Amino acid sequence: MDDTDKQDAVARALRACLEIRCPKCKVEPWQHCRNHLAGRGVINARFHKPRQVDSGAQHILAGVGIRHLRWQAPVTGRWTGEQVTG
């Protein structure tokens, strides 16, 4: 398995997550998940575990030896509800 295969699998898993509504935080498809933090308001999260499970992301990633997507965003910012592009 090379890095290109892994990157492709991660991209497919991310897209699968984006295509469905999150059962945990209830955001619509094509939005990042959100977390409510005391004193900080609502911030971006990557994809909650229930969304990953419902989208089948784990099965996509299992083929290349990855267990799951990281749910935290690398850089958290205020959640705006904007659609994810790209």
Backbone torsions as a table, in degrees:
resi	resn	phi	psi	omega
1	MET	NA	122.4	178.7
2	ASP	-101.0	174.3	-176.8
3	ASP	-63.1	-31.8	179.2
4	THR	-63.6	-41.9	177.5
5	ASP	-62.3	-42.3	179.8
6	LYS	-66.4	-43.4	178.9
7	GLN	-63.0	-39.3	178.3
8	ASP	-64.6	-42.7	179.3
9	ALA	-64.5	-41.7	178.4
10	VAL	-63.5	-42.6	178.7
11	ALA	-61.9	-41.7	178.5
12	ARG	-66.8	-38.3	178.9
13	ALA	-67.1	-41.9	177.5
14	LEU	-61.5	-44.0	179.8
15	ARG	-63.4	-40.7	178.3
16	ALA	-61.1	-41.1	177.8
17	CYS	-65.0	-41.5	-178.7
18	LEU	-65.0	-27.7	-174.4
19	GLU	-77.4	-8.2	-179.5
20	ILE	-124.0	160.3	175.8
21	ARG	-75.4	144.9	178.8
22	CYS	-80.6	123.9	179.2
23	PRO	-71.6	-17.3	-178.7
24	LYS	-87.2	-54.8	-175.4
25	CYS	-102.2	-3.3	173.0
26	LYS	67.8	19.6	176.0
27	VAL	-70.9	153.5	179.9
28	GLU	-74.9	163.9	174.5
29	PRO	-55.2	150.5	178.6
30	TRP	69.9	21.5	172.8
31	GLN	-123.3	148.3	172.3
32	HIS	-67.1	153.1	172.7
33	CYS	-68.1	165.7	-179.0
34	ARG	-133.5	149.9	175.8
35	ASN	-125.2	142.0	176.1
36	HIS	-98.6	121.9	179.1
37	LEU	-118.3	131.5	179.8
38	ALA	-58.1	127.2	177.7
39	GLY	81.9	-12.4	-178.8
40	ARG	-117.5	-3.6	179.8
41	GLY	79.2	-145.3	-177.0
42	VAL	-106.0	127.2	-179.2
43	ILE	-120.9	162.1	176.0
44	ASN	-69.4	144.1	168.9
45	ALA	-128.1	165.3	179.5
46	ARG	-76.6	-97.8	178.5
47	PHE	-135.1	122.2	179.8
48	HIS	-63.5	152.9	-177.9
49	LYS	-54.1	-44.9	179.1
50	PRO	-60.2	-33.4	178.1
51	ARG	-68.8	-39.7	177.8
52	GLN	-63.4	-41.9	-179.5
53	VAL	-65.4	-49.4	-177.5
54	ASP	-64.3	-29.2	-178.4
55	SER	-82.6	-14.0	-176.8
56	GLY	82.3	14.1	-178.0
57	ALA	-58.4	-36.9	-178.4
58	GLN	-63.0	-36.0	179.0
59	HIS	-70.3	-37.3	177.6
60	ILE	-63.0	-44.3	-176.2
61	LEU	-75.8	-28.3	-177.6
62	ALA	-59.5	-31.9	-179.4
63	GLY	-64.7	-19.2	179.6
64	VAL	-116.9	13.7	174.1
65	GLY	80.6	21.9	176.8
66	ILE	-106.5	135.0	-175.0
67	ARG	-81.2	-40.8	-178.1
68	HIS	-166.5	166.4	173.9
69	LEU	-81.0	148.2	174.0
70	ARG	-72.0	132.1	-174.7
71	TRP	-86.9	-23.2	179.4
72	GLN	-79.7	142.3	174.4
73	ALA	-72.8	144.2	179.1
74	PRO	-61.3	-36.4	175.9
75	VAL	-128.5	115.9	-179.6
76	THR	-86.5	142.3	176.8
77	GLY	-143.2	176.9	178.2
78	ARG	-62.1	136.6	177.8
79	TRP	-77.0	125.9	-177.0
80	THR	-113.2	-13.2	-178.4
81	GLY	82.0	7.0	178.9
82	GLU	-68.6	151.8	177.4
83	GLN	-74.2	145.5	176.7
84	VAL	-78.9	135.1	177.8
85	THR	-115.0	160.7	175.8
86	GLY	95.7	NA	NA
